[in-house]
């Protein structure tokens, strides 16, 4: 089939072939550009993930010991030394410091007090420390810690129970 254009005859088939070639070339350029964009984007995403990892592992809160040598060496409380525990810090108007830990696995609270000797941790039982007399602000803080760790403990126990039920459901083939 031939058609007449302003410059003479041309083949419709040849015209489509040229368009196909141009289209293939254009698709090649676009896909190359898209591939570079994807690589660039993934590089940025990789950088972003690397930055998130760096930021995620940064210390959140640090304090220095305000107590003298006679009070002993303060505990180093971090996630590596004390994984899976509730942690809380207290400092009164005189700079006296205390740290409360609640270990969910052992189900026990521990209190470290600088003025009572860092190296002698005290057991916390029902939000009280039997061997110590705490002043009102210290006792209020300890009660709040006990309450918060207990609430978190209940949530953890609920999640543990849900996981146990799901596991049992999978083991029995979906039956409940």
PyMOL commands that set and color helices and strands:
alter all, ss='L'
color gray80, all
select helices_A, chain A and resi 12-56+69-71+136-171
alter helices_A, ss='H'
color red, helices_A
select strands_A, chain A and resi 2-5+8-11+85-91+97-103+108-113+122-124
alter strands_A, ss='S'
color yellow, strands_A
deselect
rebuild
show_as cartoon
